[in-house]
């Protein structure tokens, strides 16, 4: 079985317990305005262009059959709607100003990358985390990867936005060790405005995983002036204290490092003027979660 992978990060220490390999699958059912991985949103491979690296050799223009590259007035412009993401221009770019996000890989190829670091998982209590994008958008491929990881005796995490149907919830709950679930905004109407969908399915997923006794880390991306309201923090506290399977709440403070990616993909970015949240701001956000009893629960022998 083949899938589209846009990154594999080894020695990851922020996507579940221990040292992990994070596998990023392409495609997402949301369109968060702050997304720091915009290259993950579309399901197919896509071209990115870093204009500051371009030396104007025009080799890309010569290689492109779709006339996606234009050098009128000496400036290199790309019509991304014409691009077939074939990679011909990338192969000819001496300055490495062009890149394709997304590579077709087999389950075997991905597993070869994963198992090569088995010793680090065993020594640290780590494993594999499947993320994206939204990894469940390639559900059959994801399930085959999970099955292969289970066959190797590896600890499996899945990071998901929680917008799943009943079948996907059930099948994931039967095989996944730990869920990292995003909760992005309150109320549901704001969540829909910022991401494209409401919170109803997210809460259904949390309730189902509690029923199945599957552990969850709740991840809350926080963007200053966008979703960091008192109302939102109150709802996060309510969710944390309602669902007994939530082991921890993580504040994911906004950073602007993804801004450049939007530009390289030719996509307008709505938060162009917003700077990364300062460390002091993240501490204040974390303090807003501590006015009620914190949960200190071990995750399969790992304190989070």
FENDA-V138651 format. One record per pair of residues at least 12 apart in sequence whose ideal C-beta (glycine too) atoms are under 10 Angstrom apart, sorted by the first residue. I is the first residue (numbers start at 0). GAP is how many residues later the second one is. If there is no record, write none. Layout:
I,GAP
I,GAP
This chain:
0,104
0,105
0,106
0,107
0,137
0,139
0,140
0,142
0,143
0,144
1,102
1,103
1,104
1,105
1,107
1,136
1,139
1,142
2,20
2,22
2,23
2,24
2,99
2,100
2,101
2,102
2,103
2,104
2,106
2,107
2,132
2,134
2,135
2,137
2,138
2,139
2,141
2,142
3,20
3,21
3,22
3,23
3,36
3,38
3,39
3,40
3,41
3,97
3,98
3,99
3,100
3,101
3,129
3,133
3,134
3,137
4,18
4,19
4,20
4,21
4,97
4,98
4,99
4,100
4,104
4,105
4,108
4,127
4,128
4,133
4,136
4,140
5,17
5,18
5,19
5,20
5,21
5,31
5,33
5,34
5,36
5,39
5,40
5,94
5,95
5,96
5,97
5,126
5,127
6,15
6,16
6,17
6,18
6,19
6,30
6,32
6,33
6,94
6,95
6,96
6,124
6,125
6,126
7,13
7,14
7,15
7,16
7,95
7,97
7,101
7,102
7,105
7,106
8,12
8,13
8,14
8,15
8,120
8,122
9,12
9,103
9,104
9,106
9,107
9,110
10,106
10,109
10,113
10,115
11,114
11,116
11,117
11,119
12,111
12,113
13,115
13,166
13,236
13,238
14,111
14,112
14,113
14,114
14,115
14,116
14,142
14,144
14,163
14,165
14,202
14,204
15,109
15,110
15,111
15,112
15,113
15,115
15,139
15,140
15,141
15,142
15,143
15,161
15,162
15,163
15,164
15,201
15,283
15,286
15,288
16,104
16,107
16,108
16,109
16,110
16,112
16,138
16,140
16,160
16,161
16,200
16,281
16,282
16,283
16,284
16,285
16,286
16,287
17,102
17,103
17,104
17,105
17,106
17,107
17,108
17,109
17,137
17,281
17,282
17,283
17,284
18,98
18,100
18,101
18,102
18,103
18,104
18,105
18,106
18,107
18,108
19,94
19,97
19,100
19,101
19,104
19,105
19,106
19,107
19,108
19,109
19,134
19,135
19,136
19,137
20,89
20,92
20,93
20,94
20,95
20,96
20,97
20,99
20,100
20,105
20,106
20,107
20,108
20,109
20,128
20,133
21,106
21,107
21,108
21,109
21,135
21,137
22,82
22,87
22,88
22,90
22,91
22,105
22,106
22,107
22,108
22,109
22,112
22,119
22,122
22,126
23,13
23,15
23,16
23,77
23,78
23,105
23,106
23,107
23,108
23,109
23,111
23,135
24,15
24,18
24,77
24,80
24,85
24,105
24,106
24,107
24,108
24,109
24,110
24,111
24,112
24,113
24,114
24,116
24,117
24,120
25,13
25,14
25,15
25,16
25,17
25,18
25,19
25,20
25,75
25,76
25,77
25,78
25,106
25,107
25,108
25,109
25,111
25,112
26,13
26,14
26,15
26,16
26,17
26,75
26,105
26,106
26,107
26,108
26,109
26,110
26,111
27,12
27,13
27,14
27,15
27,104
27,105
27,106
27,107
27,108
27,109
27,133
27,135
27,167
27,168
28,12
28,14
28,103
28,104
28,105
28,107
28,108
28,132
28,134
28,135
28,166
28,167
28,168
28,172
29,103
29,104
29,131
29,133
29,152
29,154
29,161
29,162
29,164
29,165
29,166
29,167
30,163
30,164
30,165
30,166
31,129
31,150
31,152
31,153
31,159
31,162
31,163
31,164
31,189
31,191
32,160
32,161
32,162
32,163
32,190
32,193
32,236
32,237
32,238
33,150
33,160
33,161
33,187
33,188
33,189
33,192
33,193
33,220
33,221
33,222
33,224
33,225
33,235
33,236
33,237
33,240
34,98
34,160
34,186
34,223
34,226
34,227
34,232
34,234
34,236
35,185
35,216
35,218
35,219
35,220
35,221
35,222
35,223
35,225
35,226
36,64
36,94
36,95
36,96
36,221
36,224
37,63
37,95
37,220
37,221
37,223
37,224
37,225
37,226
37,227
37,229
37,231
38,60
38,61
38,62
38,63
38,94
38,219
38,222
38,223
38,225
38,226
38,228
39,61
39,62
39,91
39,92
39,93
39,94
39,95
39,97
39,221
40,91
40,92
40,93
40,96
40,224
40,226
41,43
41,59
41,60
41,91
41,223
41,225
42,59
42,90
42,91
42,94
42,95
43,40
43,41
43,57
43,58
43,60
44,38
44,39
44,40
44,41
44,42
44,55
44,56
44,57
44,58
44,59
45,34
45,37
45,39
45,53
45,54
45,55
45,56
45,219
45,220
45,221
46,13
46,17
46,21
46,22
46,31
46,33
46,36
46,37
46,38
46,39
46,40
46,42
46,43
46,51
46,52
46,53
46,54
46,55
46,217
46,218
46,219
47,30
47,32
47,37
47,42
47,49
47,50
47,51
47,52
47,53
47,212
47,213
47,214
47,215
47,216
47,217
47,218
48,19
48,20
48,27
48,28
48,29
48,31
48,34
48,40
48,41
48,44
48,48
48,49
48,50
48,214
48,215
48,216
48,217
49,43
49,45
49,46
49,47
49,48
49,49
49,210
49,211
49,213
49,214
50,24
50,25
50,26
50,27
50,46
50,212
50,213
51,43
51,45
51,208
51,212
52,40
52,42
52,43
52,44
52,45
53,17
53,21
53,22
53,39
53,41
53,42
53,43
53,44
54,21
54,38
54,39
54,40
54,42
55,15
55,18
55,19
55,20
55,39
55,41
56,14
56,19
56,35
56,36
56,37
56,38
56,40
57,13
57,18
57,34
58,29
58,30
58,32
58,33
58,34
58,35
58,36
58,39
59,16
59,18
59,28
59,29
59,30
59,31
59,32
59,33
59,35
59,37
59,38
60,15
60,28
60,31
61,26
61,27
61,30
62,23
62,24
62,25
62,26
62,27
62,28
62,29
62,30
63,14
63,15
63,18
63,19
63,20
63,22
63,24
63,25
63,28
64,17
64,19
64,21
64,23
64,24
65,13
65,15
65,16
65,17
65,18
65,20
65,22
65,23
66,12
66,15
67,12
67,13
67,14
67,15
67,16
67,17
67,18
67,21
68,13
68,14
68,20
68,29
69,12
75,21
75,22
76,189
77,20
77,186
77,187
77,188
78,187
79,185
79,186
79,187
80,185
82,17
82,183
84,15
84,16
84,17
85,14
86,12
86,13
86,16
96,167
97,166
98,165
100,160
100,163
100,164
101,31
104,36
104,40
105,35
105,38
106,34
106,37
106,38
106,40
106,41
107,40
109,18
109,20
109,31
109,34
109,35
109,38
109,39
110,17
110,33
110,34
110,37
110,38
110,40
110,41
110,43
112,15
113,13
113,14
113,31
113,34
113,35
113,38
113,40
114,13
114,33
114,34
114,37
114,39
117,34
117,35
117,36
120,31
120,32
120,33
120,34
121,31
121,32
121,33
123,178
124,30
124,174
124,175
124,176
124,177
125,28
125,29
125,31
125,176
126,22
126,25
126,26
126,27
126,28
126,29
126,30
126,50
126,51
126,173
127,17
127,18
127,20
127,21
127,24
127,26
127,27
127,28
127,29
127,30
127,49
128,26
128,27
128,28
128,29
128,30
128,49
128,51
129,12
129,15
129,16
129,19
129,26
129,27
129,28
129,29
129,30
129,46
129,50
130,26
130,27
130,28
130,29
130,49
131,26
131,27
131,28
131,29
132,26
132,28
133,25
133,26
133,27
133,28
133,29
133,30
133,48
134,23
134,24
134,25
134,26
134,37
135,22
135,24
135,25
135,26
135,27
135,28
135,29
135,32
135,33
135,35
135,36
136,23
138,25
138,26
138,28
138,29
138,32
138,33
141,16
141,18
141,26
141,29
141,30
141,33
141,34
142,25
142,28
142,29
142,32
145,12
145,25
145,26
145,28
145,29
145,30
145,31
146,28
148,26
148,27
148,28
149,25
149,26
149,27
153,23
154,21
154,22
154,23
154,144
154,145
154,147
155,16
155,19
155,20
155,21
155,22
156,19
156,20
156,21
156,22
156,23
156,58
156,60
156,142
157,14
157,17
157,18
157,19
157,20
157,21
157,22
157,23
158,19
158,20
158,21
158,22
158,23
158,58
158,60
159,12
159,16
159,19
159,20
159,21
159,22
159,42
159,45
159,59
160,20
160,21
160,22
160,23
160,34
160,36
160,40
160,41
160,44
160,58
161,17
161,18
161,19
161,20
161,21
161,22
161,37
161,39
161,40
161,41
161,42
161,43
161,44
161,46
161,47
161,54
161,56
162,19
162,32
162,33
162,34
162,35
162,36
162,37
162,38
162,39
162,41
162,42
163,17
163,37
163,38
163,40
163,41
163,44
164,36
164,39
164,40
165,38
165,39
165,42
167,37
168,32
168,35
168,36
168,38
168,39
168,40
168,42
168,43
168,45
169,38
169,42
171,33
171,36
171,37
171,40
171,42
172,32
172,35
172,36
172,38
172,39
172,40
172,41
173,38
173,40
174,39
175,33
175,38
175,39
176,37
176,38
176,122
176,123
177,36
177,37
177,38
177,39
177,69
177,121
177,122
177,124
177,126
178,26
178,27
178,30
178,35
178,36
178,37
178,38
178,39
178,40
178,66
178,67
178,68
179,36
179,37
179,38
179,39
179,68
179,70
180,21
180,24
180,25
180,28
180,35
180,36
180,37
180,38
180,39
180,58
180,62
180,65
181,13
181,20
181,36
181,37
181,38
181,39
181,68
181,70
182,16
182,19
182,20
182,23
182,35
182,36
182,37
182,38
182,49
182,52
182,53
182,56
182,57
182,63
182,66
183,13
183,15
183,18
183,35
183,36
183,37
183,38
183,39
183,42
183,43
183,48
183,68
184,13
184,14
184,35
184,36
184,37
184,38
184,41
184,42
184,43
184,44
184,46
184,47
184,50
185,13
185,41
185,43
185,44
185,45
185,46
185,47
185,48
185,49
185,50
185,52
185,53
186,12
186,42
186,44
186,45
186,48
187,12
187,14
187,15
187,47
189,36
189,37
189,39
189,41
189,42
190,36
190,41
193,27
193,29
193,32
193,33
193,76
194,26
194,32
198,36
198,40
201,16
201,37
202,36
202,39
202,40
205,12
205,33
205,36
205,37
205,39
205,40
206,35
206,36
206,38
208,34
208,36
208,37
209,32
209,33
209,34
209,35
209,36
210,32
210,34
211,33
212,31
212,32
213,31
214,30
214,31
214,32
214,33
214,82
214,83
214,84
214,85
214,89
215,23
215,27
215,28
215,29
215,30
215,31
215,32
215,33
215,83
216,29
216,30
216,31
216,32
216,33
216,82
216,87
217,18
217,21
217,22
217,25
217,28
217,29
217,30
217,31
217,32
218,29
218,30
218,31
218,32
218,33
219,12
219,13
219,15
219,16
219,19
219,20
219,29
219,30
219,31
219,32
219,33
219,65
219,69
220,29
220,30
220,31
220,32
220,33
221,14
221,29
221,30
221,31
221,32
221,55
221,59
221,60
221,63
221,64
221,66
222,29
222,30
222,31
222,32
222,48
222,51
222,54
223,29
223,30
223,47
223,50
223,51
223,52
223,53
223,54
223,57
223,61
224,29
224,46
224,49
225,28
225,44
225,45
225,48
226,27
227,23
227,25
227,26
227,49
227,53
227,56
227,57
227,60
229,58
231,56
232,18
232,52
232,54
232,55
232,56
232,58
233,54
233,57
233,58
235,13
235,15
235,49
235,52
235,53
236,12
236,51
236,52
236,53
236,54
236,55
236,56
237,54
239,49
239,52
239,53
239,54
239,55
240,51
240,52
240,54
243,51
243,53
244,52
245,49
245,51
246,48
246,49
246,50
246,51
246,52
246,53
246,55
246,56
246,57
247,46
247,47
247,48
247,49
247,51
247,55
247,56
248,37
248,40
248,45
248,46
249,36
249,39
249,54
250,26
250,30
250,31
250,32
250,33
250,34
250,35
250,37
250,38
251,25
251,30
251,33
252,23
252,24
252,25
252,26
252,28
252,29
252,30
252,32
252,33
253,17
253,20
253,21
253,22
253,23
253,27
253,28
254,19
254,20
254,21
254,22
255,13
255,15
255,16
255,17
255,18
255,19
255,20
255,21
256,19
257,13
258,12
258,13
258,14
258,15
258,16
258,17
